[in-house]
Amino acid sequence: MKLSKLLSPERVVDLEAADKAGVLRELCGVMSTSKTVKDAAAFRKAIEERESILSTGIGLGLAIPHAKVSAVKDFTVAIGRAKKGIAWDSLDGNPVTLVVMIGANDRQAAEYTKVLAAVVSRVKDEALRKKIAAAPKPSDVFALLAD
């Protein structure tokens, strides 16, 4: 599945939050602008609970907070870019500069794993991450990911 089908330009942002909890709140707010998120509070709670179980910081400056919950009708993605690294308890211990938040309906279990794998595969590309970091504005980040 192409990332561009799950994402829209308005859900790609430069993060203002300076810590993990703030980033989760901020991106949940961005996700709530999607027509696929029926209950923003329930989605945020699911994201925070998932993060409390195990950090979604996968290394390489990436975090992929995600949740399956009935509060989301269909797959939705938001992306936040941090100019300064954010402490995240990542697998490699390094701060996070790119956060890809994924929401899905709890009935989408089969597709969920495929979408997670596709997103991780896409953003783990070092050349792409460098282009994302250098992009002047969020709309340029969207254009890079829409390819």
N, C-alpha and C positions, 0 to 999 in steps of 0.2 A: 504494500500500500504506500502510495506517495505521501510524503509529509505535507505537501501543499494541499492535499484534499482535506486534511485535518486542521489546518492552520489558516488564519486570515491575517492581513497586515496589521490590523488593530490589536491583535493578540501577540505582537512582538514588541517588547518594550526594553528601554534602558532602565534598569532597576534603581530605585531610590533608597530602598532598605539597605541597611548595613550589616544585618545579622540574619541567620537562618530563619528564625521565627518571623521576622519582618518580611523576608522574601516570600515565605509561604503565604502569609496574609496578602501581600501585594499581588502575587500571581493568582491566588484564588479570586481576588477581586477582578483581575483581568479576565479570568475564566468565566466569571459570572455574567460577563457581557455577551457570552455565546448563547444562542437560542437553545442549545442542547443541554445547558445546565439549568435544571428545573428548580433546584433548591441549593442556593449558594452556601448556606450555613451547614447543611448536611455534607456537602462536598468538602468544604474546608475541614470539618471535623474528621472525615475519612482520611484526608491527606495528612493531617496532623497525627492521627492515630497510626497510620502506616509508617510515618517518619519516626515515631517514637519506638516502634518495634525494631527497625533496622534502618540505618542511614541510607539514603538514596544517592549519596556521593560516590560515584563509581570510579573516580580518579580522573586524571588528565584535565582537571579543572571543570569537570562535568557533574551535575546532579540531575537526576531524573525522578522527581517526586511523582507518584502516580497512585491512583485509586480506582477501584471498581465499586460503583455505588448506584443504587436506584435513582438517586438525585440527578444523574446524568443520563440523557436519552441516548446519546451516541458518542462516539469518540470525539474528543476535543483536545486541542493542544494549545498551550501558551508558552512563549519563550521569553526569558529574561536574561539580559546581558549585564554583567556587573563590571564596572571599570576597575574597581579594586576587588581583590579576592575576598571571598566570604568564608569564614570558618564553617565547616560542614561535617566534620567527622568522616571525611572521605576515606575510601579504602587505602589510598596512597598517602593520606595525611596532609595533602596539599589543599589550599583554598579553592573555592569554586568561582568560576567567572561566567559560566553558561549554565542556565537552569532551564530544563525542558519539562514542563508539567503536563501530565497526561491524565485525562479523565475518561472513564468508560462506564457503560451500564454494567451492572453486575451479571447480566445475562450474556455478556460478550466474552466469556472466558476463553473460548477457542481462538478468537481473533486477537484477544488482548496480548497474549504472548508473542504473536507474530508482529503486532504493532510495536510493542516494546523492543523487540529484536531489531526491527527495521529502523526505528528511531536511534537506537544505540549505535547500530552500524553506520548510519549516516553521520552522526555528530562525532564519532570517534576519529573520523578522518582528520588528520593533523592539518593538512593544507586548507580544508574547509574551516576548521576552527580558527586558523590564522586570518582567513578572509573575514570571518564573522567578527573577530576582535578588531580588525582594521576598518570595518564598514563604518562610514560616517554617521548613518542614522538607521533606526530600526527598520524602515522600509527597505533599505539595502540588504539587511539581514534576511528579511522575508524573500527578497528576490534571489538571494543565494540559495536559500532552502527550497524554493519553488522549482528549481531545475530538476 
